[in-house]
Amino acid sequence: APSAKSDYWIGTRPGLGDLALLLSVAHLIIENKGYDEEYIKKFSDLPLLVRADTLKRLRPEEIIEGYQQKDLKNGPSYSGQGLTDEQREKIGDFCVWDSANNQAVAISRDEVGEKLTVDPALFGEFKVKTLDGQEVQVLTVMEMYHRHLKDYDPKTAAEISGADPELIERLANDLSTIKPAAIHFGEGINHYFHATLHNRACFFLATLTGNIGRHGGGCYAWAGNYKGALFQASAWSGPGVGAYKDEDPFNPVLDETADVTHHHIHHYASGEEPSYWAHGEKILKVKTPEGEKVFTGKTHLPTPTKAFWYNNANFINQAKWVYEIVHNILPKVDMVIDQQVEWTGSAEYADLVLPANGWVEFQDLEVGGSCSNPYLQVWGGDGIQPVHDSKDDAAIFAGVADALAALTDEKRFSDYWKFIKEKKSKVYIQRVLNSCTTTRNEEGPYDVDRIVKGEYGGEPGAALFLFRTYPRLPFYEQINDSIPFYTDCGRLAAYCDLSEAIDAGENLIVHREPVEATPYLPNVIVSTSPFLK
């Protein structure tokens, strides 16, 4: 549908072929000087220096005798972002090349925007002498990309992606000259094996052109309109969405007038990426320059969980190595339960399908928020009679809990869903609103009944989340108030010097073939860059 309403459409082959296209656009923007130089010096990691020998960022203590980390105790990292002493020690400081004095100098993560007092070089390769007497080559991240992206000229990118090279050039010119510009993309790593690289490439383009933190610009995902992260917790407000999600099942709060505080929650669950299940009884082990490394981690179960119950997600659609999942993994799972509002491909492989009500059928209140707008929404309770034999999601869980309580004579199974069974979901919703930083105004936390009546200045069922800007603008504070981004270096990061990223050849953004559905070598990195292992 979006392509039918666009000025032009660039077709690419499936499997993230558009990653090569995005890197080609970045190549053209850098070659043609279509980037926002002042912006990327102030807010990105592109001026930071990286050692050519280790591919790690150059650190001040490597070149400055007796260097002490800069004091950030009175800055935004500590006062606004909650940085701890332990984190400060681990993050350290960074180096840029001072253009005026022709030498490497130290900067901290707080020195962004107007707080940056040095004019850093964007391009260049330099020599520095380390304290152990070595003479080391260092480059700016921008210089590394300038060389690295030469592999992705429009002709080559067209061969990889299937895109029209003239349209690649048109997109590069448009992003360089049209302000503001926003990039919208679909799913992330939950759908595509190398979508981390794809999403990094999108943010890289928005960074180069100065479009992050400015109205009308930015990067946005289409997916995900139930965003628990919007219901933010804090020490002073309470556990946020955790007031519902993490309530201790062994000690549920059964007084409907009582709030759920940090004292009442307990984290019993530990997550694992289900895509690793495709390895079945094998671990995901990869040979690296330092030896074999296990990527599945300590939590990986050699045989998948015996009971598998998922909802609001088409699991098969989101899995990697689908053939392996369907034919070799799921048959080993004793029970697969699919709980959805629609019949998906995953339902075909489930033992049980539990049909959930659609939005228009909700028999009790529901609450949600979106990743792309500032609206808090409460609706339901007056839905139409379900067309089929379906129930609200929470009512399904409550029904199973009642059955477990009867089988085990353990009343807490049922108690945990007490207010769902009484059709008082607003008790749980109110607890969440009471404990969030974002669901309040000058009068205090929002009241569920008042939201439903439209007493907060909007339509019935709507209120505004407490965000800094309307329309909602991510990273407004970073750009307008010169506050560090939530990255280790405090800047929009195009480079990743984590050891595992370097070992995987993903310290720089690269095109990498998918692991399946490709006529080429699966998982191969397409690059001749000297900065990749």
LINFENFEN-V733153 format. One record per residue. RES is the residue in one letter. PHI is phi in whole degrees, 0 to 359 (NA if undefined). D_LAST is the distance of its C-alpha to the last C-alpha in whole Angstrom. Layout:
# LINFENFEN-V733153
((RES & PHI & D_LAST) (RES & PHI & D_LAST))
This chain:
# LINFENFEN-V733153
((A & NA & 41) (P & 300 & 39) (S & 295 & 38) (A & 291 & 42) (K & 252 & 42) (S & 269 & 39) (D & 287 & 40) (Y & 204 & 37) (W & 236 & 35) (I & 249 & 32) (G & 278 & 31) (T & 227 & 28) (R & 287 & 27) (P & 298 & 27) (G & 92 & 23) (L & 64 & 22) (G & 298 & 22) (D & 288 & 23) (L & 296 & 20) (A & 297 & 19) (L & 299 & 23) (L & 298 & 22) (L & 291 & 19) (S & 293 & 21) (V & 298 & 24) (A & 298 & 22) (H & 303 & 21) (L & 292 & 25) (I & 298 & 26) (I & 289 & 24) (E & 298 & 25) (N & 265 & 28) (K & 57 & 28) (G & 270 & 29) (Y & 271 & 28) (D & 265 & 30) (E & 298 & 29) (E & 298 & 31) (Y & 298 & 30) (I & 286 & 26) (K & 292 & 27) (K & 277 & 29) (F & 236 & 28) (S & 241 & 24) (D & 272 & 21) (L & 298 & 20) (P & 277 & 22) (L & 294 & 20) (L & 268 & 18) (V & 235 & 15) (R & 286 & 14) (A & 288 & 12) (D & 279 & 11) (T & 254 & 10) (L & 64 & 9) (K & 264 & 12) (R & 298 & 16) (L & 290 & 18) (R & 250 & 21) (P & 303 & 25) (E & 292 & 25) (E & 279 & 23) (I & 232 & 25) (I & 243 & 28) (E & 300 & 31) (G & 66 & 32) (Y & 296 & 30) (Q & 245 & 32) (Q & 302 & 30) (K & 295 & 32) (D & 280 & 35) (L & 252 & 35) (K & 303 & 38) (N & 260 & 40) (G & 258 & 37) (P & 294 & 36) (S & 301 & 33) (Y & 275 & 36) (S & 287 & 39) (G & 249 & 37) (Q & 251 & 34) (G & 71 & 35) (L & 299 & 32) (T & 261 & 33) (D & 299 & 33) (E & 296 & 30) (Q & 294 & 28) (R & 300 & 29) (E & 297 & 28) (K & 289 & 25) (I & 291 & 24) (G & 70 & 25) (D & 242 & 25) (F & 226 & 23) (C & 233 & 23) (V & 231 & 24) (W & 262 & 25) (D & 289 & 29) (S & 296 & 30) (A & 289 & 34) (N & 255 & 33) (N & 54 & 30) (Q & 204 & 28) (A & 282 & 26) (V & 228 & 28) (A & 269 & 27) (I & 224 & 28) (S & 255 & 28) (R & 291 & 27) (D & 279 & 31) (E & 272 & 31) (V & 231 & 31) (G & 60 & 33) (E & 288 & 36) (K & 272 & 35) (L & 275 & 33) (T & 260 & 35) (V & 247 & 32) (D & 264 & 31) (P & 279 & 27) (A & 290 & 26) (L & 270 & 24) (F & 244 & 22) (G & 137 & 21) (E & 239 & 19) (F & 227 & 21) (K & 250 & 22) (V & 231 & 23) (K & 254 & 24) (T & 278 & 23) (L & 294 & 26) (D & 270 & 25) (G & 93 & 25) (Q & 283 & 22) (E & 256 & 22) (V & 244 & 18) (Q & 278 & 17) (V & 231 & 17) (L & 226 & 17) (T & 286 & 18) (V & 300 & 16) (M & 297 & 19) (E & 297 & 18) (M & 299 & 14) (Y & 293 & 15) (H & 303 & 18) (R & 279 & 15) (H & 299 & 13) (L & 280 & 16) (K & 296 & 17) (D & 292 & 16) (Y & 248 & 18) (D & 294 & 22) (P & 305 & 24) (K & 295 & 25) (T & 293 & 22) (A & 298 & 22) (A & 294 & 25) (E & 295 & 24) (I & 285 & 21) (S & 263 & 24) (G & 86 & 27) (A & 282 & 28) (D & 285 & 30) (P & 299 & 29) (E & 293 & 32) (L & 286 & 32) (I & 299 & 28) (E & 294 & 30) (R & 296 & 33) (L & 297 & 31) (A & 298 & 29) (N & 294 & 32) (D & 296 & 34) (L & 294 & 31) (S & 283 & 31) (T & 242 & 35) (I & 259 & 36) (K & 231 & 37) (P & 280 & 36) (A & 220 & 34) (A & 240 & 33) (I & 243 & 30) (H & 248 & 31) (F & 227 & 29) (G & 272 & 30) (E & 284 & 28) (G & 250 & 25) (I & 293 & 23) (N & 290 & 26) (H & 246 & 26) (Y & 232 & 23) (F & 299 & 20) (H & 250 & 18) (A & 291 & 20) (T & 301 & 18) (L & 296 & 16) (H & 298 & 20) (N & 293 & 21) (R & 299 & 19) (A & 295 & 19) (C & 297 & 23) (F & 294 & 23) (F & 298 & 21) (L & 296 & 24) (A & 294 & 27) (T & 290 & 25) (L & 305 & 25) (T & 264 & 29) (G & 69 & 30) (N & 250 & 31) (I & 265 & 30) (G & 80 & 33) (R & 235 & 36) (H & 304 & 38) (G & 90 & 38) (G & 251 & 34) (G & 115 & 31) (C & 239 & 29) (Y & 220 & 31) (A & 262 & 31) (W & 288 & 33) (A & 279 & 33) (G & 94 & 35) (N & 250 & 38) (Y & 248 & 39) (K & 252 & 37) (G & 299 & 38) (A & 295 & 36) (L & 290 & 38) (F & 269 & 41) (Q & 277 & 39) (A & 267 & 41) (S & 200 & 41) (A & 296 & 43) (W & 271 & 46) (S & 269 & 46) (G & 131 & 45) (P & 279 & 43) (G & 62 & 43) (V & 298 & 42) (G & 297 & 41) (A & 300 & 45) (Y & 256 & 45) (K & 292 & 42) (D & 245 & 42) (E & 302 & 46) (D & 296 & 46) (P & 292 & 48) (F & 276 & 50) (N & 219 & 51) (P & 293 & 52) (V & 272 & 54) (L & 261 & 57) (D & 273 & 59) (E & 291 & 58) (T & 268 & 59) (A & 268 & 56) (D & 278 & 53) (V & 261 & 50) (T & 254 & 48) (H & 304 & 45) (H & 294 & 48) (H & 269 & 48) (I & 259 & 44) (H & 207 & 42) (H & 264 & 39) (Y & 261 & 39) (A & 270 & 36) (S & 228 & 32) (G & 269 & 30) (E & 214 & 28) (E & 294 & 26) (P & 295 & 28) (S & 298 & 25) (Y & 295 & 24) (W & 299 & 28) (A & 299 & 27) (H & 276 & 25) (G & 55 & 29) (E & 273 & 29) (K & 261 & 26) (I & 265 & 23) (L & 273 & 20) (K & 245 & 18) (V & 232 & 14) (K & 279 & 12) (T & 238 & 9) (P & 303 & 8) (E & 266 & 11) (G & 117 & 14) (E & 285 & 15) (K & 231 & 15) (V & 264 & 18) (F & 268 & 18) (T & 287 & 21) (G & 80 & 22) (K & 288 & 26) (T & 274 & 28) (H & 294 & 27) (L & 267 & 30) (P & 305 & 30) (T & 243 & 33) (P & 302 & 33) (T & 311 & 36) (K & 285 & 39) (A & 235 & 40) (F & 228 & 38) (W & 231 & 40) (Y & 228 & 38) (N & 214 & 40) (N & 56 & 39) (A & 202 & 36) (N & 276 & 36) (F & 302 & 34) (I & 298 & 33) (N & 295 & 32) (Q & 262 & 29) (A & 278 & 28) (K & 259 & 25) (W & 54 & 26) (V & 301 & 29) (Y & 303 & 31) (E & 298 & 29) (I & 299 & 31) (V & 291 & 34) (H & 267 & 35) (N & 241 & 33) (I & 258 & 33) (L & 303 & 36) (P & 299 & 38) (K & 273 & 38) (V & 273 & 38) (D & 292 & 42) (M & 214 & 43) (V & 242 & 41) (I & 244 & 43) (D & 249 & 42) (Q & 242 & 43) (Q & 214 & 43) (V & 272 & 46) (E & 214 & 45) (W & 278 & 44) (T & 252 & 41) (G & 300 & 39) (S & 294 & 38) (A & 299 & 42) (E & 299 & 42) (Y & 252 & 40) (A & 269 & 42) (D & 280 & 45) (L & 230 & 47) (V & 240 & 46) (L & 253 & 48) (P & 285 & 49) (A & 256 & 48) (N & 293 & 50) (G & 281 & 49) (W & 303 & 49) (V & 286 & 53) (E & 257 & 54) (F & 303 & 53) (Q & 267 & 56) (D & 221 & 55) (L & 291 & 53) (E & 228 & 49) (V & 225 & 47) (G & 197 & 44) (G & 207 & 42) (S & 249 & 39) (C & 282 & 36) (S & 236 & 37) (N & 212 & 41) (P & 265 & 43) (Y & 265 & 45) (L & 272 & 46) (Q & 233 & 48) (V & 236 & 51) (W & 207 & 52) (G & 105 & 54) (G & 87 & 57) (D & 229 & 59) (G & 290 & 57) (I & 294 & 59) (Q & 298 & 60) (P & 308 & 57) (V & 293 & 57) (H & 241 & 56) (D & 277 & 56) (S & 233 & 53) (K & 222 & 53) (D & 302 & 51) (D & 309 & 47) (A & 296 & 49) (A & 294 & 52) (I & 295 & 50) (F & 300 & 48) (A & 296 & 52) (G & 295 & 54) (V & 295 & 51) (A & 297 & 52) (D & 299 & 55) (A & 295 & 55) (L & 295 & 53) (A & 298 & 56) (A & 292 & 58) (L & 289 & 57) (T & 256 & 56) (D & 60 & 58) (E & 247 & 56) (K & 294 & 57) (R & 293 & 54) (F & 306 & 52) (S & 285 & 55) (D & 300 & 55) (Y & 299 & 51) (W & 246 & 52) (K & 311 & 56) (F & 279 & 56) (I & 290 & 54) (K & 295 & 57) (E & 271 & 59) (K & 55 & 58) (K & 236 & 57) (S & 300 & 53) (K & 296 & 54) (V & 298 & 54) (Y & 292 & 51) (I & 297 & 50) (Q & 296 & 52) (R & 299 & 50) (V & 294 & 47) (L & 300 & 48) (N & 292 & 50) (S & 246 & 47) (C & 254 & 45) (T & 281 & 44) (T & 257 & 44) (T & 243 & 47) (R & 202 & 50) (N & 227 & 52) (E & 295 & 54) (E & 274 & 56) (G & 121 & 54) (P & 299 & 52) (Y & 297 & 53) (D & 255 & 55) (V & 304 & 55) (D & 299 & 58) (R & 290 & 58) (I & 297 & 55) (V & 301 & 56) (K & 278 & 60) (G & 77 & 58) (E & 270 & 59) (Y & 252 & 56) (G & 91 & 56) (G & 231 & 55) (E & 293 & 55) (P & 306 & 57) (G & 91 & 54) (A & 233 & 51) (A & 209 & 50) (L & 260 & 48) (F & 297 & 45) (L & 278 & 45) (F & 253 & 42) (R & 288 & 42) (T & 230 & 42) (Y & 226 & 44) (P & 302 & 43) (R & 297 & 40) (L & 225 & 37) (P & 299 & 34) (F & 70 & 33) (Y & 300 & 36) (E & 298 & 37) (Q & 300 & 33) (I & 278 & 34) (N & 272 & 38) (D & 248 & 38) (S & 55 & 35) (I & 252 & 34) (P & 297 & 30) (F & 288 & 28) (Y & 275 & 27) (T & 238 & 24) (D & 298 & 23) (C & 272 & 23) (G & 77 & 26) (R & 232 & 25) (L & 301 & 23) (A & 256 & 20) (A & 261 & 17) (Y & 241 & 14) (C & 236 & 13) (D & 256 & 12) (L & 297 & 13) (S & 303 & 11) (E & 292 & 11) (A & 290 & 10) (I & 296 & 7) (D & 298 & 6) (A & 275 & 7) (G & 75 & 5) (E & 237 & 9) (N & 295 & 9) (L & 259 & 11) (I & 284 & 13) (V & 227 & 12) (H & 275 & 14) (R & 229 & 14) (E & 294 & 17) (P & 294 & 19) (V & 275 & 19) (E & 208 & 23) (A & 58 & 25) (T & 228 & 23) (P & 280 & 24) (Y & 255 & 21) (L & 295 & 18) (P & 299 & 18) (N & 72 & 15) (V & 286 & 13) (I & 270 & 10) (V & 262 & 12) (S & 189 & 11) (T & 249 & 10) (S & 299 & 9) (P & 286 & 8) (F & 263 & 7) (L & 243 & 4) (K & 279 & 0))
